[in-house]
Amino acid sequence: MIFRSLWLFLFAITTLFANDLAQNYQRHGIAWVESALDKKLTTVEYWQTFLAPMDGLEYGWLNTYSTLLLSNKETKTLRLMKRQQTHKFEEQKRFSSFVGEIEGEKFKEGDLRTPVGVYALTQRLDNVDPFYGPLALVTSYPNSFDKSRRKTGHGIWIHGLPFSGERDTFTKGCIAIENNDITALNHEVDINNTLLFIAPREHPTTNAQELAHVLAQLFVWRKAWKESDFETYAAFYDEEFRRHDGMGVRPFLWYKKELFAQKEPKAIDFYNINVMPYPAQNGEKLFYVTMQERYEAKSLQYYGKKELYLRYENDSIRIISEH
């Protein structure tokens, strides 16, 4: 707690309203400073100012990922993007690829489609069947959003081509590239800080204005959660919301309302936040948010990853899935 209080104070005195905060810290203590900062983070203006100096936010505000792989199923290309010192992601290499035999979004095991979405790389396989070339990179399909939509299947890889014999110009759902290319790609990616985006066409992009609205509303949602403000909290959930385990919006909000009614004091902090546009088959504007969450209450303590999938329309967000 001493470290956290010091961090809050040091952060506060570097802002435009540092003098007021410093004076109120002397008068009212660190709790007042924390409350003022919480309120500041809920404003679009704060995030517009914060994001303004950053170059190249078209792929999102990404703090913990340095490499992106962008798969375009229409053009059958896989692009390797690396983050520069300016925050901008620049293309390093572009590979021709094969994707699933059947067009469209993957829904079930064996449908011969390549999924649409954002996936982590979970494993590198060096000892694979020669049909898959020299190696394979395993993806996290199905992700929590896929699971909330009851999508099935597994074993979606980025892999090479057979060492001998002819090869079809399509896969059963994986992304396949030439063996020299998968070897080169293997040397370029750290699977711990790489994301794979699979889009039906061009990858969706964003800008500082949209990101400012998403981030401000994310902290409004957090504030409502922290203060057990059920009406504000519930308004963020879309009618089509499904939790990662399939729970729908009505039972989810009923459960939350019961918890909020207890008015239990709690601390909720978000850090290492990533906000990025999420590919959609129908072209609607979606965002994917990942962050580390610290939740502390008498009844529960949680420290770990938090994921949100958002629908974005008219500068407003609605949560369509959560994990």
C-alpha positions as CSV (number, residue, x, y, z in Angstrom):
1,M,0.0,0.0,0.0
2,I,2.9,2.4,0.7
3,F,4.3,1.8,-2.8
4,R,0.8,2.3,-4.4
5,S,0.2,5.5,-2.5
6,L,3.6,6.8,-3.5
7,W,3.0,6.0,-7.2
8,L,-0.4,7.8,-7.1
9,F,1.2,10.8,-5.6
10,L,4.1,10.9,-8.1
11,F,1.7,10.5,-11.0
12,A,-0.6,13.2,-9.7
13,I,2.2,15.9,-9.4
14,T,3.1,15.4,-13.0
15,T,-0.3,16.4,-14.3
16,L,-1.7,19.8,-15.3
17,F,-3.6,20.1,-12.1
18,A,-0.7,19.1,-9.9
19,N,-0.8,22.1,-7.6
20,D,-4.4,21.5,-6.6
21,L,-3.8,17.8,-6.1
22,A,-0.7,18.4,-4.0
23,Q,-2.5,20.9,-1.8
24,N,-5.4,18.6,-1.3
25,Y,-3.1,15.6,-0.7
26,Q,-1.7,17.6,2.3
27,R,-5.2,18.5,3.5
28,H,-7.2,15.3,2.8
29,G,-4.7,12.5,2.2
30,I,-4.0,10.0,-0.6
31,A,-7.7,8.8,-0.8
32,W,-8.7,12.3,-2.1
33,V,-5.9,12.2,-4.8
34,E,-7.0,8.7,-5.9
35,S,-10.6,9.8,-6.2
36,A,-9.6,12.8,-8.3
37,L,-7.4,10.7,-10.6
38,D,-10.2,8.2,-11.0
39,K,-12.5,11.0,-12.1
40,K,-9.9,12.4,-14.5
41,L,-9.5,9.0,-16.2
42,T,-13.2,9.0,-17.1
43,T,-13.0,12.0,-19.3
44,V,-12.5,11.9,-23.1
45,E,-10.5,15.1,-22.9
46,Y,-7.8,13.5,-20.7
47,W,-7.4,10.6,-23.1
48,Q,-7.3,12.9,-26.2
49,T,-4.5,14.9,-24.6
50,F,-2.7,11.7,-23.5
51,L,-2.9,10.0,-26.9
52,A,-2.2,13.1,-29.1
53,P,1.6,12.8,-29.2
54,M,1.5,9.1,-30.2
55,D,2.1,8.2,-33.8
56,G,0.4,5.4,-35.6
57,L,-2.5,4.2,-33.4
58,E,-4.4,2.6,-36.3
59,Y,-3.9,-0.9,-34.8
60,G,-4.8,0.3,-31.3
61,W,-3.2,1.4,-28.1
62,L,-1.0,-1.6,-27.4
63,N,1.3,-1.7,-24.3
64,T,2.4,-5.3,-23.9
65,Y,2.6,-6.5,-27.6
66,S,5.5,-5.6,-29.9
67,T,4.6,-7.8,-32.9
68,L,1.4,-8.2,-34.9
69,L,0.6,-10.8,-37.6
70,L,-2.1,-9.6,-39.9
71,S,-3.8,-12.3,-41.9
72,N,-6.1,-11.1,-44.8
73,K,-8.2,-14.1,-45.9
74,E,-9.4,-12.3,-49.1
75,T,-5.9,-11.5,-50.4
76,K,-4.4,-14.6,-48.8
77,T,-1.5,-12.6,-47.3
78,L,0.2,-12.6,-43.9
79,R,1.9,-9.4,-42.8
80,L,4.6,-9.2,-40.1
81,M,4.3,-5.9,-38.2
82,K,6.8,-4.6,-35.6
83,R,6.3,-1.7,-33.2
84,Q,8.7,1.2,-33.6
85,Q,9.9,3.6,-30.9
86,T,7.2,6.0,-32.0
87,H,4.6,3.4,-31.0
88,K,3.7,2.9,-34.7
89,F,3.6,-0.6,-36.2
90,E,5.4,-0.9,-39.5
91,E,5.4,-3.8,-41.9
92,Q,8.6,-5.8,-41.9
93,K,7.6,-8.7,-44.2
94,R,4.7,-9.9,-46.2
95,F,4.0,-13.6,-47.0
96,S,1.6,-15.3,-49.4
97,S,-0.6,-17.8,-47.6
98,F,-3.2,-20.5,-47.9
99,V,-6.3,-20.4,-45.7
100,G,-9.4,-22.6,-45.2
101,E,-11.1,-24.2,-48.2
102,I,-14.5,-22.7,-47.4
103,E,-14.9,-19.0,-47.2
104,G,-16.6,-17.2,-44.2
105,E,-16.3,-17.4,-40.4
106,K,-15.4,-20.6,-38.6
107,F,-18.2,-21.9,-36.4
108,K,-17.6,-25.6,-35.8
109,E,-15.0,-28.3,-35.8
110,G,-14.4,-29.6,-39.3
111,D,-16.1,-26.8,-41.3
112,L,-12.9,-26.2,-43.2
113,R,-13.0,-22.4,-42.4
114,T,-10.3,-20.2,-41.0
115,P,-11.5,-18.3,-38.0
116,V,-11.9,-14.5,-37.8
117,G,-10.6,-12.8,-34.7
118,V,-7.6,-12.0,-32.5
119,Y,-5.5,-14.8,-31.2
120,A,-2.3,-15.3,-29.1
121,L,0.4,-17.7,-30.1
122,T,0.5,-20.3,-27.4
123,Q,3.2,-22.7,-28.5
124,R,5.9,-23.4,-31.0
125,L,6.0,-27.0,-32.4
126,D,9.3,-28.0,-33.9
127,N,8.7,-31.7,-34.2
128,V,5.6,-31.8,-36.5
129,D,4.5,-34.2,-39.3
130,P,6.4,-33.4,-42.5
131,F,3.0,-32.5,-44.1
132,Y,3.2,-29.2,-42.0
133,G,6.7,-28.3,-43.0
134,P,9.5,-27.6,-40.6
135,L,7.5,-26.1,-37.7
136,A,4.1,-24.7,-36.6
137,L,2.9,-21.9,-34.4
138,V,-0.2,-22.8,-32.4
139,T,-2.9,-20.2,-32.0
140,S,-5.4,-19.7,-29.1
141,Y,-8.5,-20.5,-31.2
142,P,-11.1,-20.7,-29.8
143,N,-10.6,-17.5,-27.8
144,S,-13.0,-16.5,-25.0
145,F,-15.3,-14.6,-27.5
146,D,-15.5,-17.7,-29.7
147,K,-16.4,-19.8,-26.7
148,S,-19.1,-17.4,-25.7
149,R,-20.6,-17.8,-29.2
150,R,-20.3,-21.6,-28.7
151,K,-17.8,-22.0,-31.6
152,T,-16.0,-25.3,-31.6
153,G,-12.8,-26.7,-33.1
154,H,-9.1,-26.5,-32.2
155,G,-5.7,-26.9,-33.7
156,I,-5.6,-23.7,-35.8
157,W,-1.9,-23.3,-36.6
158,I,0.4,-21.2,-38.7
159,H,2.5,-23.8,-40.4
160,G,4.6,-24.6,-43.5
161,L,4.0,-26.9,-46.5
162,P,4.8,-30.6,-47.2
163,F,8.4,-31.3,-47.8
164,S,7.4,-33.6,-50.7
165,G,4.4,-34.2,-52.9
166,E,1.8,-31.8,-54.2
167,R,-0.1,-29.5,-51.9
168,D,-3.6,-28.2,-52.2
169,T,-4.1,-24.4,-52.5
170,F,-6.2,-24.4,-49.3
171,T,-6.1,-25.8,-45.8
172,K,-8.6,-27.3,-43.3
173,G,-8.7,-24.0,-41.4
174,C,-5.0,-23.2,-40.6
175,I,-2.8,-20.6,-42.2
176,A,0.0,-22.1,-44.3
177,I,3.0,-20.3,-45.8
178,E,6.1,-21.4,-47.7
179,N,8.7,-23.3,-45.6
180,N,11.4,-20.6,-46.0
181,D,8.8,-18.1,-44.9
182,I,7.7,-20.0,-41.7
183,T,11.4,-20.4,-40.8
184,A,12.0,-16.7,-41.3
185,L,8.8,-15.8,-39.3
186,N,9.9,-18.1,-36.5
187,H,13.1,-16.0,-36.1
188,E,11.1,-12.8,-35.9
189,V,8.4,-13.5,-33.4
190,D,8.4,-13.9,-29.6
191,I,5.2,-15.9,-29.0
192,N,4.8,-14.1,-25.6
193,N,4.2,-10.7,-27.1
194,T,2.7,-11.4,-30.5
195,L,-0.9,-11.2,-31.6
196,L,-2.4,-12.8,-34.7
197,F,-5.3,-10.8,-36.3
198,I,-7.3,-12.8,-38.8
199,A,-9.7,-10.6,-40.9
200,P,-12.0,-11.5,-43.7
201,R,-10.7,-8.6,-45.8
202,E,-8.5,-5.6,-44.8
203,H,-7.7,-5.4,-41.1
204,P,-10.0,-2.9,-39.3
205,T,-8.2,0.2,-38.0
206,T,-8.9,2.9,-35.4
207,N,-7.7,6.4,-34.4
208,A,-6.9,8.5,-31.3
209,Q,-10.5,9.9,-31.2
210,E,-12.1,6.5,-31.0
211,L,-9.5,5.2,-28.5
212,A,-10.1,8.2,-26.3
213,H,-13.8,7.4,-26.1
214,V,-13.2,3.7,-25.5
215,L,-10.7,4.4,-22.7
216,A,-12.8,7.0,-21.0
217,Q,-15.8,4.8,-21.0
218,L,-13.7,1.9,-19.7
219,F,-12.9,3.9,-16.7
220,V,-16.5,5.1,-16.2
221,W,-17.4,1.3,-16.2
222,R,-14.6,0.6,-13.7
223,K,-15.7,3.5,-11.4
224,A,-19.3,2.3,-11.4
225,W,-18.1,-1.2,-10.6
226,K,-15.9,0.1,-7.8
227,E,-18.7,2.2,-6.3
228,S,-21.4,-0.5,-6.7
229,D,-23.4,1.9,-9.0
230,F,-25.5,-0.8,-10.6
231,E,-27.5,1.4,-13.0
232,T,-24.4,3.0,-14.6
233,Y,-22.6,-0.4,-14.7
234,A,-25.5,-2.3,-16.2
235,A,-26.0,0.3,-19.0
236,F,-22.7,-0.8,-20.5
237,Y,-23.9,-4.4,-21.3
238,D,-25.3,-5.2,-24.7
239,E,-28.5,-7.2,-25.1
240,E,-26.4,-9.8,-27.0
241,F,-23.9,-10.1,-24.2
242,R,-22.6,-13.5,-23.3
243,R,-19.9,-14.3,-20.8
244,H,-17.1,-16.6,-21.8
245,D,-19.0,-19.5,-20.2
246,G,-22.2,-18.7,-22.1
247,M,-24.1,-16.9,-19.4
248,G,-26.5,-14.4,-21.0
249,V,-27.0,-10.7,-20.0
250,R,-30.0,-11.1,-17.8
251,P,-28.7,-13.8,-15.4
252,F,-25.3,-12.0,-15.4
253,L,-26.8,-8.7,-14.4
254,W,-29.1,-10.3,-11.9
255,Y,-26.0,-11.9,-10.3
256,K,-24.1,-8.5,-10.3
257,K,-27.1,-6.7,-8.8
258,E,-27.2,-9.0,-5.9
259,L,-23.5,-8.4,-5.3
260,F,-23.7,-4.7,-5.7
261,A,-26.6,-4.5,-3.2
262,Q,-24.1,-5.6,-0.5
263,K,-22.2,-2.4,-0.9
264,E,-18.9,-4.1,-0.1
265,P,-15.9,-1.8,-0.3
266,K,-13.4,-2.9,-3.0
267,A,-10.3,-1.8,-4.8
268,I,-10.2,-2.3,-8.6
269,D,-7.1,-1.3,-10.6
270,F,-6.4,-1.9,-14.3
271,Y,-2.9,-1.8,-15.8
272,N,-1.0,-3.0,-18.9
273,I,-4.1,-2.1,-20.9
274,N,-4.3,-2.9,-24.6
275,V,-7.2,-1.6,-26.8
276,M,-7.4,-2.8,-30.4
277,P,-10.0,-3.1,-33.2
278,Y,-11.4,-6.6,-33.5
279,P,-12.1,-8.1,-37.0
280,A,-15.7,-9.0,-37.7
281,Q,-17.1,-11.0,-40.6
282,N,-20.0,-8.5,-41.0
283,G,-17.8,-5.4,-40.8
284,E,-19.3,-4.0,-37.6
285,K,-17.0,-1.9,-35.4
286,L,-15.7,-4.0,-32.5
287,F,-12.9,-3.5,-30.0
288,Y,-10.9,-6.1,-27.9
289,V,-9.5,-5.0,-24.6
290,T,-7.0,-6.9,-22.5
291,M,-5.5,-5.8,-19.2
292,Q,-4.3,-6.9,-15.9
293,E,-6.8,-6.5,-13.1
294,R,-6.3,-6.1,-9.4
295,Y,-9.5,-6.8,-7.4
296,E,-9.4,-6.6,-3.6
297,A,-12.4,-7.0,-1.4
298,K,-13.0,-8.9,1.9
299,S,-14.9,-11.6,0.1
300,L,-12.6,-12.0,-2.9
301,Q,-9.1,-11.2,-4.2
302,Y,-8.2,-11.6,-7.8
303,Y,-5.0,-10.7,-9.7
304,G,-4.9,-11.6,-13.3
305,K,-5.9,-11.1,-16.9
306,K,-9.2,-9.4,-17.8
307,E,-10.7,-9.5,-21.4
308,L,-13.6,-7.4,-22.8
309,Y,-15.1,-7.5,-26.3
310,L,-16.9,-4.3,-27.2
311,R,-19.4,-3.1,-29.8
312,Y,-18.6,0.5,-30.7
313,E,-21.3,2.8,-32.2
314,N,-21.8,6.6,-32.1
315,D,-18.8,7.0,-29.8
316,S,-20.3,4.6,-27.2
317,I,-19.3,1.1,-26.1
318,R,-21.4,-1.9,-25.2
319,I,-19.8,-5.0,-23.7
320,I,-20.7,-8.1,-25.7
321,S,-18.4,-10.6,-23.9
322,E,-16.2,-10.6,-20.9
323,H,-13.7,-13.0,-19.3
